[in-house]
């Protein structure tokens, strides 16, 4: 989830899904674990009805359905912002990213603003990217925001979330074989060990590299990701936002991006590494928000 969509207009309306008991249990889990557990439980149910030789098309349908479950959960919690002036700032960036990346994924990208306490962004299978409203106030310029979104789009392109959910499914099948029969609340309790799990470092690094490529193709400065990592690296632990709670940041990620830029001068030499060259992101103070119900 750095860098967890898409807007050509206000977000499309969708029907609610998950019920209250499940939501209350989910509130005990951190944001990233919530979606891993949702994926684990949902895939376990699907797996009971499918053979292991499911075709790629079936996998993609799984992604779309899992993404819808997350959307339903966020909507039930009244976190999705239906309309706000903040969409005006997000739309220009998200439209450019969509044009650059859409051919690499077979479901439409859709960007949604949501309201949560800390700056964050995360993607889910099926093409949805969720951007916490406070992130637009946190980033210093348009290229840092674009880099965040391109990173999240890259996780979707590489099917990282669905692959991680399937990996967690295999763990659940070994440790919680009766999860579906026993119900989601007990299954979630037994899966508490997942708190320490997230994307592998190589998965994050791959999303960084692909994200920088998408940024360049969309016309945004790929150095925006580097600037973000530098800010987070230099920050005190208590100052690092939830944005990086499941995206471990270190100098290696900065070094890998800079190496990628040097290896591809025809793509990246035209971009200025000085953050002062980037356009500040202008957002209205305390923008009004209407939530999707």
C-alpha positions in Angstrom: 0.0 0.0 0.0 2.2 2.9 -0.8 0.6 3.3 -3.2 -2.6 2.0 -3.1 -8.2 3.9 -9.3 -9.5 6.1 -11.1 -11.8 8.7 -11.9 -13.4 10.0 -15.1 -16.3 11.3 -13.0 -17.6 10.8 -9.4 -17.1 7.2 -8.2 -19.7 4.8 -9.6 -22.4 3.7 -7.2 -22.3 0.1 -6.1 -24.4 -2.2 -3.8 -23.5 -2.8 -0.2 -22.2 -6.2 0.9 -20.6 -7.4 4.1 -22.6 -7.4 7.3 -22.1 -5.8 10.7 -20.7 -8.8 12.6 -17.9 -9.3 10.1 -17.2 -5.5 10.1 -16.9 -5.4 13.9 -14.3 -8.2 13.8 -12.4 -6.6 11.0 -12.1 -3.3 13.0 -9.6 -5.2 15.3 -7.2 -5.6 12.3 -4.8 -3.2 10.7 -5.8 -2.0 7.3 -3.4 -4.2 5.3 -4.2 -7.3 7.3 -7.9 -6.7 6.8 -7.6 -7.1 3.1 -5.3 -10.1 3.3 -7.8 -11.8 5.7 -10.7 -10.9 3.4 -8.8 -12.4 0.5 -7.8 -15.5 2.5 -11.3 -16.3 3.6 -12.9 -15.5 0.3 -10.4 -17.5 -1.7 -10.8 -20.4 0.7 -14.5 -20.4 -0.1 -13.8 -20.2 -3.8 -11.2 -22.9 -3.6 -13.7 -25.3 -2.1 -15.7 -25.1 -5.3 -12.9 -24.8 -7.9 -10.1 -27.1 -9.0 -6.5 -26.1 -8.7 -6.3 -26.0 -12.5 -8.3 -22.7 -12.7 -7.5 -20.8 -15.8 -6.2 -17.2 -15.9 -9.6 -15.9 -16.8 -11.0 -17.5 -13.6 -8.2 -15.9 -11.6 -9.2 -12.5 -13.0 -12.8 -13.1 -12.0 -11.6 -13.9 -8.5 -9.8 -10.5 -8.5 -12.9 -8.6 -9.5 -15.0 -10.3 -6.9 -12.4 -9.9 -4.1 -12.1 -6.2 -5.0 -15.9 -5.8 -4.8 -15.9 -7.3 -1.3 -13.4 -4.7 -0.1 -15.4 -2.0 -1.8 -18.6 -3.2 0.0 -16.7 -3.2 3.3 -15.5 0.3 2.9 -18.9 1.5 1.8 -20.6 -0.2 4.8 -18.2 1.7 7.0 -19.1 5.0 5.3 -15.4 5.7 4.3 -15.8 6.1 0.6 -16.1 9.8 -0.5 -18.7 10.1 -3.2 -18.0 13.8 -4.0 -15.5 16.4 -3.0 -13.5 19.2 -4.6 -10.4 17.0 -3.9 -11.5 14.8 -6.8 -10.6 17.8 -9.1 -7.0 17.6 -8.0 -6.9 13.8 -8.1 -8.7 13.3 -11.5 -6.0 14.9 -13.7 -3.3 12.6 -12.2 -5.4 9.5 -12.2 -6.6 9.9 -15.7 -3.0 10.2 -17.0 -2.0 7.1 -15.0 -4.9 5.2 -16.3 -4.1 6.0 -20.0 -0.5 4.9 -19.4 -1.3 1.7 -17.5 -4.7 0.4 -18.6 -3.4 -1.8 -21.4 -1.4 -3.8 -18.8 -4.5 -4.9 -16.8 -7.8 -6.3 -18.0 -10.2 -4.6 -15.6 -10.8 -0.8 -15.6 -8.8 1.2 -13.1 -10.9 3.2 -10.7 -9.7 5.7 -8.2 -11.7 6.5 -5.0 -11.1 8.9 -2.2 -11.7 7.6 1.3 -11.6 9.2 4.7 -9.3 7.7 7.4 -7.2 9.2 10.1 -3.7 8.8 8.5 -2.3 9.5 5.0 -2.4 6.3 3.0 -3.1 4.7 -0.4 -3.7 1.1 -1.2 -4.9 -1.0 -4.2 -7.1 -4.1 -4.3 -7.6 -6.8 -6.9 -10.0 -5.8 -9.7 -8.6 -2.4 -10.4 -9.6 -0.2 -7.5 -7.1 2.2 -5.9 -8.1 3.9 -2.7 -6.6 7.3 -1.7 -7.0 8.6 1.8 -8.1 12.3 1.6 -5.3 13.4 4.0 -2.7 12.1 1.6 -3.4 15.0 -0.7 -2.5 17.3 2.1 0.5 15.3 3.1 2.5 15.0 -0.2 4.5 18.0 -1.2 3.9 18.1 -4.9 2.0 16.4 -7.8 4.9 14.0 -8.6 4.9 12.6 -5.1 1.2 11.9 -5.3 1.6 10.4 -8.8 4.5 8.2 -7.7 2.3 6.9 -4.8 -0.5 6.1 -7.2 1.7 4.5 -9.8 3.2 2.2 -7.2 -0.2 1.0 -6.2 -1.3 0.5 -9.8 1.8 -1.6 -10.3 0.8 -3.9 -7.5 -2.5 -4.4 -9.4 -0.7 -5.0 -12.7 1.5 -7.7 -11.1 -1.5 -9.3 -9.3 0.5 -8.9 -6.0 -2.5 -8.7 -3.7 -4.3 -11.8 -5.1 -1.0 -13.7 -5.0 -0.4 -12.8 -1.4 -4.0 -13.7 -0.5 -3.5 -17.1 -2.1 -0.3 -17.6 -0.2 -2.2 -16.7 3.0 -4.9 -19.1 1.9 -2.4 -22.0 1.8 -1.3 -21.1 5.3 -5.0 -21.0 6.4 -5.7 -24.4 4.9 -2.9 -25.8 7.0 -3.6 -24.0 10.2 -7.3 -23.4 10.0 -8.7 -26.2 7.9 -12.2 -25.6 9.2 -12.3 -21.9 8.7 -15.3 -21.8 6.5 -17.3 -24.3 8.6 -16.4 -22.4 11.8 -17.3 -19.0 10.5 -15.2 -15.9 9.8 -14.9 -14.6 13.3 -13.1 -17.6 14.6 -11.1 -17.9 11.5 -9.9 -14.3 11.8 -9.0 -14.9 15.5 -6.9 -18.0 14.5 -5.2 -16.1 11.8 -3.8 -13.5 14.2 -0.3 -14.5 13.2 -0.8 -12.7 9.9 -0.2 -9.4 11.7 3.5 -9.7 10.9 3.1 -10.5 7.2 3.0 -8.2 4.2 4.5 -7.9 0.8 8.0 -9.4 0.4 10.8 -6.8 -0.2 11.3 -8.0 -3.8 7.6 -7.5 -4.5 7.7 -3.9 -3.1 10.9 -3.2 -5.2 9.2 -4.5 -8.3 6.3 -2.2 -7.7 8.7 0.7 -7.2 10.4 0.0 -10.6 7.2 -0.6 -12.5 5.6 2.4 -10.8 8.5 4.7 -12.0 7.9 3.4 -15.5 4.2 4.1 -15.3 4.9 7.6 -14.0 7.3 8.4 -16.9 4.7 7.1 -19.4 2.0 9.2 -17.8 4.2 12.3 -18.0 4.9 12.6 -14.2 8.4 12.8 -12.7 9.4 9.4 -11.4 11.7 11.1 -8.9 8.6 11.7 -6.9 8.9 8.2 -5.4 12.5 8.9 -4.4 11.6 12.2 -2.7 8.9 10.4 -0.7 11.3 7.7 0.4 13.9 10.3 1.4 11.4 12.2 3.5 10.3 9.0 5.2 13.8 7.8 5.8 14.8 11.0 7.5 11.6 11.2 9.6 11.3 10.1 13.2 9.5 6.8 13.7 6.5 8.5 15.3 6.2 10.8 12.2 6.1 8.1 9.6 2.4 7.8 8.5 0.4 4.6 8.0 1.3 5.0 4.3 4.5 3.0 5.1 3.3 0.7 7.8 3.2 -2.2 5.3 5.8 -0.7 2.9 9.2 -0.9 4.7 11.3 1.9 3.5 15.1 2.0 3.4 18.0 3.4 1.4 18.0 0.2 -0.8 14.7 1.3 -2.4 16.1 4.7 -3.2 19.3 3.1 -4.6 17.3 0.6 -6.7 15.2 3.4 -8.3 18.3 5.6 -9.0 20.0 2.6 -10.6 16.9 2.0 -12.8 17.0 5.6 -13.9 20.7 5.4 -14.8 20.2 2.2 -16.8 17.4 3.8 -18.9 18.6 7.3 -19.8 16.4 7.6 -22.8 13.4 7.4 -20.5 14.5 9.1 -17.3 17.2 11.7 -18.2 14.5 14.2 -19.1 13.2 14.3 -15.6 14.7 16.7 -13.0 15.9 15.1 -9.7 15.4 18.3 -7.8 12.1 18.3 -5.9 12.0 22.1 -6.3 11.2 21.6 -10.0 7.9 19.9 -9.2 4.5 21.6 -9.1 3.1 22.0 -5.6 -0.2 20.2 -5.2 -2.9 22.8 -4.5 -5.8 21.5 -2.6 -8.6 23.5 -0.9 -8.4 23.8 2.9 -10.9 21.5 4.7 -12.6 20.5 1.4 -16.2 19.4 2.0 -17.0 15.7 1.5 -20.1 13.7 0.8 -19.9 10.0 1.6 -21.3 7.1 -0.4 -24.1 5.4 1.6 
